[in-house]
C-alpha cells in the first residue's frame, strides 16, 4: 500500500483543517497515511504520527475547527534541513509528501522533490493551497482568505457604528490588517460599506505608496462631515519610504505591526483630535465566517487525494474561476515551478483603481447577502461610489 505523509505549514487559517479532513477522507481507504506534526520542522525532527483509525477520526472531527490541528508554525527550512527531511522520508518509506500551505510551502515542496531526485529517492509531492492574505500565485484565491476578508469587512462596518457612537470622546480610529506585501485584506474592509458616513474613509495598501496629503484630506473631510474618521491600513504599508514597521524579529523573520500607531499619532498631531490604533491581529485568520471558504477548502483536500490516485506529481491544486454569471469554479493542477514563478500575488491595478470592481469579484466569496443596517443618520443617502 502506498504511504502518504501530510502536514500543515505556515500561519494557520480558519479552514486549513477542512482541507486536511477532505484529503484524509479521500485517501484513508486507499493509502497508508502518516501525519507530520509541527510543519517542516516535524519533517526534520521526525515528528511523524501513524494514521491509525483513532487519529484519522480525530482529524476529521477537527474539520470545522480553526487553527492547524497538526500544528504548523514557521521554520528555517534550509538546504541541510531539506536534505535531512528526504533522509527521514526514505527511512519511513514515504512515497508521497503532501503539505498544506502558501508560497513558502510550495517552494519548499519543490526543493524537497529536487533533493529526493538528487538522493535517488522516489518521492511524489503535492501542494494544497492556503493563505489568509491571498498572495499565493497561480490560483484565483486560496482557502482562508474569504473568511479573513469577511471578518475584516464586518469588523470595519461594526467599528464604524461604534466610533460614531463615541465621537464626542474619540474621533479617529485606525484599523490595521494583515498583508505583508499584498493589500487584498485591507481593501476588503469596504466590501460591506452602505452609506457615506460609514468607514472606511481611507484605505492604505502596500502596493500603493501612502500619500500623507491625501490621507489628511480624507481625515479632515470625514471629521468635518461626520464627526469621526475610520481608516484601514495594511501592516505592510511603508510610512517612511523603503521601511515597513516591525514589532519584532523571530528566527530572522520580521514580524510586521505598528503602522496603525504611526498613522494615529501623526493624525493626532496634525488635527489635535483623539485617535486610537487597533491591531486586528490573529482574529483575522482564526474567525470562521465564510461557509463557502470552508466548503472550498474541503473540496481542495478531497480533489488532491483523488489526483494522487491518478498519478499527479509536482503540482498544487488551484482554483480557476469560470466566466459565468453565477459564481463557478473548477479545480486544476498547476506545476509547483509555475506557482513559484508567479511570486507574491498582489492586488491588481484594476482593483486598486476601482474598489467597486474588486468588491464585485470578492462578493461571492463572502457568501450570502451583505449585512444591512439603517442609515447612521436620517439626512444621509446611500453611496454609489467610493472616493478613496
SULGIHU-V888569 format. One record per helix or strand of 3 or more residues. SS is the DSSP state (hx for helix, st for strand). FROM is the first residue (numbers start at 1). TO is the last residue. Records with the same first field share a line. If there is no record, write none. Layout:
BEGIN
SS: FROM-TO + FROM-TO
END
This chain:
BEGIN
st: 3-8 + 32-36 + 48-50 + 96-101 + 124-129 + 172-177 + 202-204 + 229-234 + 238-240 + 246-250 + 253-256 + 275-279 + 315-321 + 329-335
hx: 16-27 + 39-45 + 53-61 + 79-91 + 103-119 + 145-165 + 184-190 + 212-226 + 259-271 + 283-286 + 291-309 + 336-342 + 349-353 + 355-366
END
